[in-house]
Amino acid sequence: MTGVVGVPANHPRRLRAARIPVVAVALLASSALLLSACSNAGSSLAEEACVHVDASIHLYTEAEHAKSTSAARAKVYRATNELSQALPLAARANSADPAFNPLMTTLQEIGRTSESNLIPALRAQCEAAQNPTSASPVPAGPTSGTQPAGTSTSG
């Protein structure tokens, strides 16, 4: 067996062993990057859905102040179309991050109830999606069984 003078016979084996930690670190870094991209995908999809929601609310408000019935109907139709475009985006946002389920669920109510009934919830959900400050995109209010901090039931 001939070898290079001054190089141990097991040199290739040591090089392979030295690569293992480097490969492991690279895999961990890439998987962390991939996971962070997935979590941002939910937010960006929700924000994209909210662009349609905002357009819809604007059109619906214009419809409420339209001078003719036909103009009002046309704007309501366009507003509903905007919400229809928002729904698949919200569904994909929910798939990426279940915190966006309330937005998707509210958008699914179009056709079952008037948009005017959904506007407050849609505004709150889109505000939360565009300014995430908590784990939930919908700010939680007190339930019937809870009291806000600093209030008392005795009077």
HELIX and SHEET records of a PDB file:
HELIX    1   1 HIS A   11  GLU A   64  1                                  54    
HELIX    2   2 THR A   69  ALA A   96  1                                  28    
HELIX    3   3 PRO A   98  PHE A  100  5                                   3    
HELIX    4   4 ASN A  101  LEU A  107  1                                   7    
HELIX    5   5 GLU A  115  GLN A  130  1                                  16    
END                                                                             
